[in-house]
Amino acid sequence: MRRADIWRRARRFACIGVLNTGVDWGVFFALAHGLRWPLWICQASAYAAGVANSYVWNRRFTFAAGRFRPSEPLRFVSVNVCSLALSAAGLAWLTHEKWPWYAAKAAVTVLTLAVNFAGSQWWVFRPAPSAGTPRRGWS
């Protein structure tokens, strides 16, 4: 894959990330303000809605994945859980090191964006090998 294609996908991935943030906030606000649900349920529901939105849009728009493979959703969730853990740990570490919280949040956002993109590009949505092609790396 050409470098220009990777950058195009990265830009699309970032734009969908902005859309996911809107979905997350919209669901959270609707449940918290509109329905007055407990905040932890609102947050879990909003986060799940953002991840589901991300999967659908990235599969179709960013990576133009072909035939559906049953392993994709689990791989996608796995990458997102790893990114969530990495962002929480990074935020804790950087604020412990006396970074302002907003700078720490910005830094871990860039890091997790890169991790999510790499995991999606080269593991979740990578093209399936054609028949007769030997598999390399993780299947």
C-alpha positions as CSV (number, residue, x, y, z in Angstrom):
1,M,0.0,0.0,0.0
2,R,1.3,3.4,-0.9
3,R,2.1,6.0,1.7
4,A,-0.5,8.4,0.2
5,D,-3.2,5.7,0.6
6,I,-2.3,5.2,4.3
7,W,-2.4,9.0,5.0
8,R,-5.8,9.2,3.2
9,R,-7.1,6.4,5.4
10,A,-5.6,8.0,8.5
11,R,-7.5,11.3,7.7
12,R,-10.7,9.4,7.2
13,F,-10.1,7.5,10.4
14,A,-9.6,10.8,12.4
15,C,-12.7,12.3,10.9
16,I,-14.8,9.3,11.9
17,G,-13.2,9.7,15.4
18,V,-14.8,13.2,15.5
19,L,-18.1,11.7,14.5
20,N,-17.8,9.0,17.2
21,T,-17.2,11.7,19.8
22,G,-20.4,13.3,18.7
23,V,-22.3,10.0,18.9
24,D,-20.8,9.4,22.4
25,W,-21.8,12.8,23.7
26,G,-25.2,12.7,22.1
27,V,-26.1,9.3,23.5
28,F,-24.7,10.3,26.9
29,F,-26.7,13.6,27.0
30,A,-29.9,12.0,25.8
31,L,-29.7,9.3,28.5
32,A,-28.4,11.5,31.3
33,H,-30.4,14.6,30.7
34,G,-33.4,13.2,28.9
35,L,-34.0,9.9,30.7
36,R,-32.1,10.7,33.9
37,W,-30.3,7.3,33.9
38,P,-27.4,6.7,36.3
39,L,-24.2,8.3,34.9
40,W,-22.2,5.0,34.8
41,I,-25.0,3.4,32.6
42,C,-25.0,6.5,30.4
43,Q,-21.3,6.4,30.0
44,A,-21.1,2.7,29.2
45,S,-24.0,3.0,26.7
46,A,-22.5,6.1,25.1
47,Y,-19.1,4.5,24.8
48,A,-20.6,1.3,23.2
49,A,-22.6,3.4,20.8
50,G,-19.4,5.3,19.7
51,V,-17.5,2.0,19.2
52,A,-20.4,0.5,17.2
53,N,-20.6,3.7,15.1
54,S,-16.8,3.5,14.6
55,Y,-16.9,-0.1,13.5
56,V,-19.6,0.5,10.8
57,W,-18.1,3.7,9.4
58,N,-14.5,2.6,9.4
59,R,-15.4,-0.8,7.9
60,R,-17.3,0.8,5.0
61,F,-15.6,4.2,4.5
62,T,-12.1,4.2,5.8
63,F,-10.9,0.7,5.0
64,A,-13.6,-0.4,2.5
65,A,-13.4,-3.9,3.9
66,G,-14.7,-6.6,1.5
67,R,-16.6,-9.7,2.6
68,F,-17.5,-9.7,6.3
69,R,-15.3,-12.0,8.5
70,P,-16.8,-13.1,11.9
71,S,-13.5,-12.2,13.7
72,E,-13.7,-8.5,12.7
73,P,-16.0,-7.2,15.5
74,L,-14.1,-9.1,18.2
75,R,-10.8,-7.8,16.9
76,F,-12.2,-4.3,16.6
77,V,-13.4,-4.4,20.2
78,S,-10.1,-5.8,21.3
79,V,-8.1,-3.0,19.7
80,N,-10.5,-0.5,21.4
81,V,-10.2,-2.1,24.8
82,C,-6.4,-2.0,24.5
83,S,-6.5,1.7,23.5
84,L,-8.8,2.5,26.4
85,A,-6.4,0.8,28.8
86,L,-3.4,2.5,27.3
87,S,-5.1,5.9,27.4
88,A,-6.1,5.5,31.1
89,A,-2.6,4.3,32.1
90,G,-1.0,7.1,30.0
91,L,-3.2,9.8,31.5
92,A,-2.5,8.5,35.0
93,W,1.2,8.4,34.4
94,L,1.5,11.8,32.7
95,T,-0.6,13.6,35.4
96,H,1.5,11.9,38.0
97,E,4.5,13.4,36.3
98,K,2.9,16.8,36.8
99,W,1.6,17.3,33.2
100,P,-1.5,19.5,33.1
101,W,-4.5,17.2,32.6
102,Y,-5.4,18.8,29.2
103,A,-1.9,18.3,27.9
104,A,-1.9,14.7,29.1
105,K,-5.3,14.1,27.5
106,A,-4.1,15.5,24.2
107,A,-1.0,13.4,24.3
108,V,-2.8,10.1,25.0
109,T,-5.4,11.0,22.4
110,V,-2.8,11.2,19.7
111,L,-1.2,8.0,21.0
112,T,-4.4,6.0,21.1
113,L,-5.5,7.4,17.7
114,A,-2.3,5.9,16.2
115,V,-2.7,2.6,18.1
116,N,-6.3,2.3,17.0
117,F,-5.5,3.1,13.4
118,A,-2.6,0.7,13.2
119,G,-4.6,-2.1,14.8
120,S,-7.5,-1.5,12.4
121,Q,-5.4,-1.1,9.3
122,W,-3.1,-4.1,9.8
123,W,-5.2,-6.5,12.0
124,V,-8.9,-5.8,12.0
125,F,-9.6,-4.8,8.4
126,R,-6.7,-6.2,6.6
127,P,-7.7,-8.0,3.4
128,A,-8.2,-11.8,3.7
129,P,-5.5,-13.8,1.8
130,S,-6.6,-15.1,-1.5
131,A,-6.9,-18.8,-2.0
132,G,-3.5,-20.5,-2.3
133,T,-1.7,-17.5,-0.8
134,P,0.4,-18.5,2.3
135,R,-0.6,-16.6,5.5
136,R,1.9,-14.4,7.1
137,G,1.7,-13.0,10.6
138,W,-1.5,-13.2,12.7
139,S,-4.4,-14.8,10.9
